[in-house]
Amino acid sequence: MTIEHTLQKYAHEEGREAQFLADLIAEIRPPRISQADHATHAVQALCYVLNSDPAKVRVLRDAILRLLARHKPVSLFVDSGIQPSTGFFTELWRRVGHKLLPAAIDSRYLKDLFAKIFPKARDEQWVCAVPTPAWEQLIVALRFHEADPKLLATCKENLLDAVEVLSYRISALGLEPELLRNHPELEDHDSPFIIQNIELRQFLANTAGQDADARQILVMLDQCRKVVSKIRRNSSQTGTSINLTFLLQRISQQIRRLESLLGIVVSLRAGETPGTAYAELFKTMVQGECHKNDVSQHWRENMELLALRVTENASRTGEHYITETRSEYFALMRSAMGAGLIVGVMAMIKIITAGQHHAPLTEAILFSLNYGLGFVLIHILHFTVATKQPAMTAAAIAASIDASDGKSREMDNLVTIIAQTVRSQTIAIIGNVLLAVPTAMLIAGLFYYVGGTHFVSPEKAHHLLEELDPVRSGALFYAGIAGVCLFLSGLIAGYHDNMAIYNKIPQRLRALGWLQKILGEARLDKVTRYVENNLGALAGNFYFGCLLGGMAAVGVLLGLPVDIRHITFSSAFVGFSFVGLEFDVTIKMALYAGLAVLLIGTVNLLVSFGLALYVAMKSRKVSFVQWRRLIVALAKRLYRHPREFFMPPKPESAALEQKPG
């Protein structure tokens, strides 16, 4: 069936407008989504048919206007493509449910019929790919000014109703407690959310159109948008939540839709045909309907601000892991050596616990407590676990990429911060291993000296070494799992930092009278300051330990080969194994064990760093197209100043080096 045949078929079938338009869209729809030119040519062909036959113009125009007049279009105008009022999780479950079992179509509502006209989820791609001028030509060809005046009047009334509903909804959202909590000034002054509604009602009351001016309404809507932007900016100090993000997203969408509809109303009152505005609104509504059950888009849109806050909190922590001077460099090495000492003890406890053969759940809990409390102790003592760095430093690098915008000077700063990160992580790994191995050997030696038996039997020693084999075991895959755990711990840390700010945890602790009586005012103040600055790090470290400790149990429960390999623990296990074998190892065996530990560490770092950098860049909407320039700049720096990637410059040259932003 061709476009012309479709127009002829429905020429005398009033009441089947939705099916008529669905069949017409089916003729315009390209065979493949990538063939947008096909759709453009089809729209142009439709324009040609309409321009050559006024009767067909009347058929299509009246069908569109009858739909707009008789099928309750207000919900389409005010709801399509706009977040609902039900909340993030309710909407998430609704989308999941409707994805599996689509909603029934209620033909009384144009919003439901719209889904029948555009039934395919990817229709929005070709609709948006057709140039706006092509849709404008179609609107001109339909000659709406020649339509039945009663139909036109009803359509205009429905449009005004939609404008009024949107205005009231924006006013109501402007009074939401979540918004007032984050922007209390709305209570102290005349709120633009309220004033825009007052101005709009005055505008609509002027039915004659004389002296009707929408500029003041647009000014108020712009003020509303500035309030939303200010809350987003201030969320770095005040924190954010999923509910707040959802609310801000909804307000922004409603403001944009009201501006769009208001522009159409103003044009119609001036006797104009707003072809461009019609076309843009049409595209927006098609997008909204095609994505109404899109779970991934819903998650992405609403988690964006929260992810940005989480990664920004992580980036502030990450800056402490990036050394610039030699004093910072060697201080980080000493800090890492301290962590290596504690990890050696944690590895000992892990081997003892594993040897007691507890039930899987009990063993997982004991492993998790060992790792979690150990990492918390490392943080409290200001020591550093090397692989904790990438999740933090990646966010700091993403911030630099965001700021660089491809400028040469900023690109140099970015190369500098990457060089600083590489050498910082390298020395932290060296520091961890330098003390983890001898600590393990010392513990095993003391155990043999005191008890007369090896802490690790030769059989167990061989088993530990086999578990680290990068070729004959899944060590590198398990190292990747540990990298994912490292990445997740960085997000957890950032989330808890955000939560501490948003929920005002320090202030609430200060308000606890019984705690003040126990600690006293001075000590309580120190505790609350510590919680404010360290809650995220403490939570991230503890949950990281729980992730590592519970992973093997997850593998047992699911019957999957799931475990973890971590460079610092692996190096400690090598130390225990060598003592258990009474150092009866060949040079080849020792080198192979060292290579295995190195590869495990590399995978730990690459996976955690890659995931963290990806999330940090996505949350900032960074599309960094200068990767080639960055790689060239890195190669030049590595060729000219290779020492910078392993050792900080001397103090006199460091003084000349600008601190990266």
C-alpha positions in Angstrom: 0.0 0.0 0.0 1.3 3.4 -1.0 0.8 6.8 0.8 -1.8 7.8 -1.8 -3.7 4.5 -1.4 -3.7 5.0 2.4 -5.2 8.5 2.0 -7.9 7.2 -0.4 -8.8 4.2 1.9 -9.6 6.3 4.9 -11.2 9.2 3.0 -14.7 8.4 4.2 -14.0 6.4 7.4 -14.6 8.8 10.3 -13.8 7.3 13.7 -10.8 5.4 12.6 -8.3 8.3 12.7 -5.8 6.5 14.9 -5.6 3.5 12.6 -5.4 5.8 9.6 -2.4 7.6 11.0 -0.8 4.4 12.1 -1.0 3.0 8.5 0.3 6.3 7.1 3.3 6.2 9.5 3.9 2.6 8.5 4.3 3.8 4.9 6.7 6.6 6.0 8.7 4.4 8.4 12.0 3.2 6.7 12.8 -0.5 6.4 15.8 0.0 8.6 16.4 2.6 11.2 19.7 3.7 9.6 17.8 4.6 6.4 16.6 8.0 7.6 16.8 9.3 4.0 13.9 6.9 3.1 11.7 8.6 5.7 12.7 12.1 4.6 11.8 11.2 0.9 8.5 9.7 2.1 7.6 12.8 4.0 8.4 14.9 0.9 6.3 12.6 -1.2 3.4 13.0 1.2 3.8 16.8 0.8 3.7 16.5 -3.0 0.5 14.4 -2.8 -1.1 16.9 -0.5 -0.1 19.9 -2.5 -1.6 18.3 -5.7 -4.9 17.2 -4.2 -6.8 19.5 -1.7 -9.3 16.7 -0.9 -6.5 14.6 0.5 -5.3 17.5 2.5 -8.8 17.8 4.1 -8.8 14.0 4.9 -5.5 14.0 6.7 -5.9 17.4 8.4 -9.4 16.6 9.8 -8.1 13.2 11.1 -5.4 15.0 13.0 -7.7 17.7 14.4 -10.4 15.2 15.4 -7.8 13.2 17.4 -6.6 16.5 19.1 -10.2 17.6 19.8 -12.0 14.4 20.8 -9.4 12.2 22.5 -8.3 14.1 25.6 -4.9 15.3 24.5 -3.9 17.2 27.7 -2.2 14.1 29.2 -0.1 13.7 26.0 1.0 17.4 26.2 1.8 17.4 29.9 3.0 13.9 30.6 4.7 12.5 27.6 8.5 12.6 28.1 8.2 14.0 31.6 9.0 12.1 34.8 5.8 11.2 36.7 5.1 12.3 40.3 5.3 8.7 41.7 9.0 8.8 42.5 12.1 7.1 41.2 11.7 3.5 42.3 7.9 3.4 41.7 8.6 4.5 38.1 11.4 2.1 37.8 9.2 -0.9 38.7 6.4 0.4 36.5 8.7 0.5 33.5 10.0 -3.0 34.2 6.4 -4.3 34.6 5.2 -2.5 31.4 8.2 -3.7 29.5 7.1 -7.3 30.2 3.4 -6.7 30.0 2.4 -3.5 28.1 -0.5 -1.4 29.4 -4.0 -1.7 27.8 -4.9 1.1 25.4 -7.7 3.4 26.5 -8.9 5.0 23.2 -10.4 8.0 25.1 -6.9 9.3 25.6 -4.7 10.6 22.8 -1.6 9.5 24.8 -2.6 5.9 24.5 -3.5 6.2 20.8 -0.2 7.9 20.2 1.5 4.6 21.3 -0.7 2.8 18.7 0.4 5.3 15.9 4.1 4.9 16.9 4.2 1.3 18.1 7.9 0.6 17.6 10.4 1.6 20.3 12.9 2.9 17.7 10.4 5.1 15.9 11.8 8.2 17.6 15.2 7.6 15.8 13.9 8.0 12.3 11.3 10.7 13.3 14.1 12.8 14.8 16.5 12.0 11.9 14.0 13.6 9.4 15.1 17.2 9.2 12.8 19.7 10.9 12.3 21.7 7.6 10.7 18.5 6.1 8.2 18.3 8.9 7.5 22.0 8.6 6.7 21.6 4.9 4.2 18.9 5.8 2.6 21.2 8.4 2.3 24.0 5.8 0.9 21.5 3.2 -1.9 20.6 5.7 -3.2 24.3 5.7 -4.6 24.2 9.2 -6.0 27.7 8.7 -8.6 26.3 6.3 -9.9 23.8 8.9 -13.3 23.7 10.5 -13.3 26.6 13.0 -15.1 24.6 15.7 -12.4 21.8 15.5 -9.6 24.5 15.7 -11.2 26.2 18.6 -11.5 22.9 20.6 -7.9 22.1 19.8 -6.8 25.5 21.1 -8.8 25.1 24.3 -7.1 21.8 24.9 -3.7 23.4 24.3 -4.6 26.2 26.8 -5.7 23.6 29.4 -2.4 21.8 29.0 -0.5 25.1 29.6 -2.5 25.8 32.7 -2.0 22.2 34.1 1.7 22.5 33.6 1.9 25.8 35.3 0.0 24.5 38.3 2.3 21.5 38.5 5.4 23.6 38.4 4.0 25.8 41.2 3.3 22.7 43.3 6.8 21.2 42.7 8.3 24.6 43.8 6.7 24.0 47.2 8.1 20.5 47.7 9.8 20.1 51.1 12.8 18.5 49.3 13.3 21.6 47.2 12.7 24.0 50.2 15.2 22.1 52.3 17.9 22.6 49.7 16.9 26.2 48.7 15.3 27.8 51.8 15.4 31.2 50.1 12.2 30.2 48.3 10.4 30.7 51.6 12.0 34.1 52.3 11.2 35.8 49.0 8.5 35.7 46.3 9.0 32.3 44.7 9.3 32.3 40.9 7.4 29.0 40.9 4.4 30.8 42.3 4.7 34.0 40.3 4.9 32.3 37.0 1.4 30.8 37.6 0.0 34.2 38.6 1.4 35.7 35.4 0.2 32.8 33.3 -3.4 33.1 34.6 -3.4 36.8 33.8 -2.1 36.0 30.3 -4.8 33.3 29.7 -7.5 35.6 31.1 -6.8 38.1 28.3 -8.7 36.1 25.7 -8.8 38.9 23.2 -5.0 38.8 23.0 -4.8 42.6 23.5 -1.7 43.6 25.5 -1.1 39.9 26.1 2.6 39.4 26.8 4.2 36.1 27.7 7.7 37.6 28.3 7.1 38.0 32.0 6.1 34.3 32.3 9.3 33.3 30.4 11.4 35.5 32.8 9.8 33.7 35.8 10.4 30.3 34.1 14.0 31.2 33.6 14.2 32.2 37.3 12.9 28.7 38.1 15.5 27.1 35.9 18.2 29.1 37.7 17.0 27.8 41.1 17.3 24.3 39.8 20.8 25.0 38.4 21.8 26.5 41.7 20.6 23.5 43.7 22.6 21.2 41.3 25.7 23.3 41.8 25.3 23.5 45.6 24.9 19.7 45.8 28.7 19.4 46.1 28.4 21.1 49.5 24.9 20.0 50.5 24.8 16.5 49.0 22.1 15.0 46.9 19.7 12.1 46.8 17.8 10.0 44.2 14.6 11.8 45.2 16.1 15.2 44.8 17.6 14.3 41.4 14.3 13.0 40.3 12.5 16.1 41.4 15.0 18.5 39.7 14.8 16.4 36.5 11.0 16.6 36.5 10.9 20.4 37.1 13.4 21.0 34.3 11.3 18.9 31.9 8.1 20.6 32.8 9.7 24.1 32.4 10.9 23.1 28.9 7.5 21.8 27.9 5.7 24.8 29.2 8.0 27.1 27.3 7.4 25.1 24.1 3.6 25.1 24.5 3.6 28.8 25.5 5.5 29.6 22.3 2.8 27.9 20.2 0.0 29.7 22.0 1.7 33.1 21.5 2.1 32.4 17.8 -1.5 31.2 17.4 -2.7 34.4 19.1 -0.6 36.4 16.6 -2.3 34.6 13.7 0.9 32.7 12.8 1.4 29.0 12.1 4.3 28.0 14.3 5.6 25.2 12.0 9.0 24.8 13.7 7.5 24.7 17.2 4.9 22.1 16.0 7.7 20.0 14.5 9.9 20.2 17.6 7.0 19.4 20.0 6.0 16.5 17.7 9.5 15.0 17.9 9.7 15.5 21.7 6.4 13.7 22.2 7.4 10.8 19.9 10.7 10.5 21.9 8.8 10.5 25.2 6.3 7.8 24.1 9.0 5.6 22.6 11.1 5.8 25.8 8.2 5.6 28.3 9.1 2.1 29.3 12.9 2.5 28.8 14.5 1.3 32.0 18.1 2.2 31.1 17.2 5.8 30.1 15.3 6.3 33.4 18.2 5.0 35.4 20.8 7.0 33.4 18.9 10.3 33.6 18.3 10.1 37.4 21.5 8.6 38.6 23.6 11.2 36.7 23.7 13.9 39.4 24.2 11.3 42.2 27.0 9.7 40.2 28.6 13.1 39.7 28.5 13.8 43.5 29.8 10.4 44.3 32.7 10.6 41.9 33.5 14.2 42.9 33.7 13.1 46.5 36.0 10.3 45.4 38.1 12.7 43.3 38.7 14.9 46.4 40.0 11.8 48.2 42.0 10.8 45.0 43.9 14.1 45.1 45.5 12.9 48.4 46.8 9.8 46.5 48.6 11.8 43.8 52.1 12.9 44.8 53.8 15.9 43.4 56.9 16.4 45.4 59.6 14.0 46.6 58.6 14.4 50.2 55.0 13.4 49.4 56.3 10.5 47.2 58.4 9.0 50.0 55.7 9.7 52.6 53.3 7.7 50.4 55.9 4.9 50.2 56.2 4.8 54.1 52.4 4.9 54.3 52.1 1.9 51.9 54.8 0.0 53.8 52.7 0.4 57.0 49.7 -1.1 55.1 51.9 -4.0 53.9 52.7 -4.8 57.6 49.0 -5.0 58.5 48.1 -6.9 55.3 50.7 -9.5 56.3 48.9 -10.0 59.6 45.5 -10.1 57.8 46.8 -12.8 55.4 47.9 -14.8 58.4 44.4 -14.6 60.0 42.9 -15.5 56.6 45.0 -18.7 56.4 44.2 -19.7 60.0 40.4 -19.1 59.4 40.5 -21.1 56.1 42.2 -24.0 57.9 39.4 -24.3 60.5 36.9 -25.3 57.7 33.9 -23.4 58.9 30.5 -23.6 57.1 30.6 -21.4 54.0 28.4 -18.6 55.5 30.4 -18.5 58.7 33.7 -18.5 56.8 32.5 -15.7 54.6 31.5 -13.6 57.6 34.9 -14.2 59.3 36.8 -13.4 56.1 34.8 -10.2 55.6 35.4 -9.1 59.2 39.1 -9.8 58.8 39.4 -7.9 55.6 36.9 -5.1 56.5 38.3 -4.3 60.0 41.8 -4.6 58.7 41.3 -2.1 55.9 39.5 0.3 58.4 42.5 0.0 60.7 44.8 0.8 57.8 42.8 4.0 57.1 42.7 5.0 60.8 46.5 4.7 61.0 46.8 6.8 57.8 48.4 3.9 55.8 47.7 3.3 52.1 46.6 0.2 50.2 47.9 0.7 46.7 45.0 -0.7 44.8 42.6 1.6 46.6 44.1 4.5 44.6 42.7 4.0 41.1 39.0 4.3 42.0 39.9 7.6 43.6 42.5 9.0 41.2 40.4 8.2 38.1 37.8 10.7 39.3 40.5 13.3 39.8 41.8 12.7 36.3 38.2 12.9 34.9 37.9 16.3 36.6 41.1 17.4 34.8 39.8 16.1 31.4 36.5 18.0 32.0 38.5 21.2 32.6 41.0 20.7 29.8 38.5 21.0 26.9 41.3 20.2 24.6 43.5 23.3 25.4 47.2 22.8 25.1 48.1 24.2 28.5 45.4 22.2 30.2 46.5 19.1 28.2 50.0 19.5 29.6 48.6 19.7 33.1 46.6 16.5 32.3 49.7 14.7 31.2 51.5 15.8 34.4 48.7 14.5 36.6 48.7 11.2 34.8 52.5 10.9 35.3 52.1 11.8 39.0 49.4 9.1 39.3 51.5 6.4 37.6 54.5 7.0 39.9 52.3 7.3 43.0 50.6 4.0 42.3 53.9 2.4 41.4 55.6 3.4 44.7 52.5 2.5 46.7 52.6 -1.0 45.2 56.3 -1.3 45.9 55.7 -0.1 49.5 52.9 -2.6 50.1 54.9 -5.5 48.7 58.2 -4.5 50.4 56.7 -5.1 53.8 53.9 -7.6 53.1 56.4 -10.3 52.0 58.9 -10.0 54.9 56.1 -9.7 57.4 54.6 -12.9 56.1 58.0 -14.6 56.2 58.7 -13.3 59.7 55.3 -14.6 61.0 55.9 -18.0 59.4 59.5 -18.1 60.8 58.4 -17.2 64.3 55.6 -19.8 64.1 58.2 -22.5 63.2 60.7 -21.3 65.8 58.1 -21.4 68.6 56.0 -24.4 67.6 58.4 -26.5 65.6 56.0 -26.9 62.7 55.5 -24.8 59.6 52.7 -22.3 59.6 52.0 -23.4 56.0 52.7 -27.0 55.1 54.6 -27.8 51.9 51.4 -29.1 50.4 49.5 -25.9 51.3 52.5 -23.8 50.1 52.3 -25.5 46.7 48.6 -25.0 46.6 48.9 -21.2 47.4 51.5 -20.8 44.6 49.3 -22.7 42.2 46.4 -20.4 43.0 48.5 -17.5 41.8 49.5 -19.1 38.6 48.4 -16.7 35.8 48.3 -19.5 33.2 47.1 -22.7 34.9 44.6 -21.0 37.2 41.9 -18.3 37.0 44.2 -15.9 38.9 43.9 -13.1 36.4 40.2 -13.5 36.1 39.9 -13.4 39.9 42.2 -10.3 39.9 39.6 -8.7 37.6 36.9 -9.5 40.1 39.0 -7.9 42.8 39.3 -4.9 40.6 35.5 -4.6 40.3 35.3 -4.8 44.1 37.9 -2.0 44.3 35.8 0.1 41.9 32.6 -0.5 43.9 34.4 0.4 47.1 35.3 3.8 45.6 31.6 4.4 44.7 30.5 3.3 48.2 33.0 5.7 49.7 31.7 8.6 47.6 28.1 7.6 48.3 28.6 7.7 52.1 30.5 11.0 51.9 27.5 12.4 50.0 25.1 10.8 52.5 27.0 12.4 55.4 26.6 15.8 53.9 23.0 15.4 52.7 21.6 13.8 55.8 23.7 16.2 58.0 25.1 13.3 60.0 27.7 15.4 61.9 25.1 18.0 63.0 22.8 15.2 64.1 25.5 13.6 66.2 26.2 16.9 67.9 22.5 17.1 68.8 22.6 13.8 70.7 22.5 14.8 74.4 23.5 11.4 75.8 26.6 11.3 73.5 27.6 14.7 74.6 27.4 13.7 78.3 29.6 10.6 77.7 32.3 12.3 75.5 32.1 15.9 76.5 31.7 18.8 74.1 35.3 19.0 73.0 35.6 15.2 72.3 32.2 15.1 70.6 33.3 17.9 68.3 36.4 16.0 67.3 34.4 12.8 66.7 31.8 14.6 64.5 34.6 16.3 62.5 36.2 13.0 62.0 33.0 11.4 60.9 32.3 14.3 58.5 35.7 13.9 56.8 36.1 10.1 57.0 32.7 8.4 56.9 33.0 7.6 53.2 36.5 6.2 53.6 35.6 4.1 56.6 32.5 2.7 54.8 34.4 2.2 51.6 37.2 0.3 53.3 34.9 -1.9 55.4 32.6 -2.8 52.5 35.7 -3.4 50.3 36.7 -6.0 52.9 33.2 -7.5 52.9 33.2 -7.7 49.1 36.6 -9.5 49.1 35.7 -11.8 52.0 32.2 -12.8 50.6 33.1 -13.4 47.0 34.3 -17.0 47.4 31.1 -17.8 49.3 29.0 -16.3 46.5 30.9 -18.6 44.1 30.0 -21.6 46.3 26.3 -20.6 46.6 26.0 -20.1 42.8 28.2 -22.9 41.8 30.4 -20.5 39.8 34.2 -20.2 39.8 34.2 -16.9 41.6 37.1 -15.8 43.9 39.4 -12.8 44.3 43.2 -12.2 43.9 44.7 -9.1 45.3 48.3 -8.1 44.8 49.2 -7.3 48.4 47.6 -10.5 49.8 49.1 -12.5 46.9 52.6 -11.2 47.8 52.0 -12.2 51.4 50.9 -15.7 50.4 54.1 -16.0 48.4 56.1 -15.1 51.5 54.2 -17.7 53.6 54.7 -20.3 50.8 58.5 -19.8 50.5 59.0 -20.3 54.2 56.7 -23.3 54.2 59.0 -24.8 51.4 62.0 -23.8 53.5 63.1 -21.6 50.6 63.7 -24.8 48.5 62.7 -22.9 45.3 64.5 -22.4 42.1 65.2 -19.0 40.6 62.7 -19.7 37.9 60.0 -20.5 40.4 60.7 -17.3 42.4 60.7 -15.2 39.3 57.5 -16.8 38.1 55.8 -16.1 41.4 57.0 -12.5 41.2 55.6 -12.2 37.7 52.3 -13.7 38.9 52.0 -11.1 41.6 52.9 -8.3 39.2 50.3 -9.4 36.7 47.6 -9.7 39.4 48.4 -6.2 40.5 48.3 -4.9 37.0 44.8 -6.4 36.4 43.6 -5.0 39.8 44.7 -1.6 38.8 43.5 -1.6 35.2 40.1 -2.9 35.9 39.4 -0.6 38.9 40.9 2.4 37.2 39.1 1.8 33.9 35.7 1.4 35.5 36.2 4.4 37.7 37.4 6.6 34.9 34.5 5.5 32.7 31.9 6.3 35.4 33.6 9.6 36.3 33.6 10.7 32.7 30.0 9.6 32.0 28.8 11.4 35.1 30.4 14.6 33.9 29.1 14.1 30.4 32.6 14.3 29.1 33.1 13.4 25.5 36.8 13.7 25.3 37.6 13.6 21.6 41.3 14.5 22.1 42.4 11.0 23.0 44.9 10.9 20.1 46.5 14.2 21.3 46.6 12.9 24.8 48.4 9.7 23.8 50.9 11.7 21.7 51.5 14.1 24.5 52.0 11.2 26.9 54.4 9.5 24.5 56.4 12.7 24.2 56.6 13.2 27.9 57.6 9.6 28.5 60.4 9.9 25.8 61.7 13.2 27.0 61.2 12.8 30.8 60.8 9.1 31.6 61.9 9.7 35.2 58.7 11.7 35.9 56.6 8.5 35.6 58.7 6.8 38.3 60.2 9.5 40.4 59.2 13.1 41.2 61.4 15.8 39.8 64.0 17.5 42.0 62.7 20.4 44.2 64.2 23.0 41.9 62.5 21.6 38.8 59.3 20.8 40.7 59.0 24.5 41.6 58.7 25.3 37.9 56.0 22.7 37.4 52.5 24.1 37.6 50.1 22.3 39.9 47.5 20.6 37.7 43.9 21.8 38.1 
